[in-house]
Amino acid sequence: MFVMELTYTAPVEAVEEEMDAHIAWLDGHYAAGVFLASGRKVPRDGGVILAGGVSRAEIETIAAEDPFTVAGVCAYRITEFIATKTSADLATVRENPVV
């Protein structure tokens, strides 16, 4: 599983100009079952996406294709982790680490 942390690198006004395209990009990855949750950080200086079911290389490609990235208004920090415990709603993404 991945935590994709976005940090805005441009004023919020420039981010807003790309918002419709970013939302369409989000919707596509939700429909594909990759994105599990997303939203704005508080204070509003970026956002967070929880993703799963793909490789590190795939998630890096997905981040590079975000309209925010393409427009140069955000930078990503991607953290991979093993979700060994989850809520019942996220049981399908729970992982069993190899010992």
Secondary structure as GFF3:
##gff-version 3
##sequence-region A 1 99
A	DSSP	beta_strand	2	8	.	.	.	ID=ss1
A	DSSP	alpha_helix	12	17	.	.	.	ID=ss2
A	DSSP	alpha_helix	19	31	.	.	.	ID=ss3
A	DSSP	beta_strand	35	40	.	.	.	ID=ss4
A	DSSP	beta_strand	46	51	.	.	.	ID=ss5
A	DSSP	alpha_helix	56	65	.	.	.	ID=ss6
A	DSSP	alpha_helix	67	70	.	.	.	ID=ss7
A	DSSP	beta_strand	74	80	.	.	.	ID=ss8
A	DSSP	three_ten_helix	88	93	.	.	.	ID=ss9
###
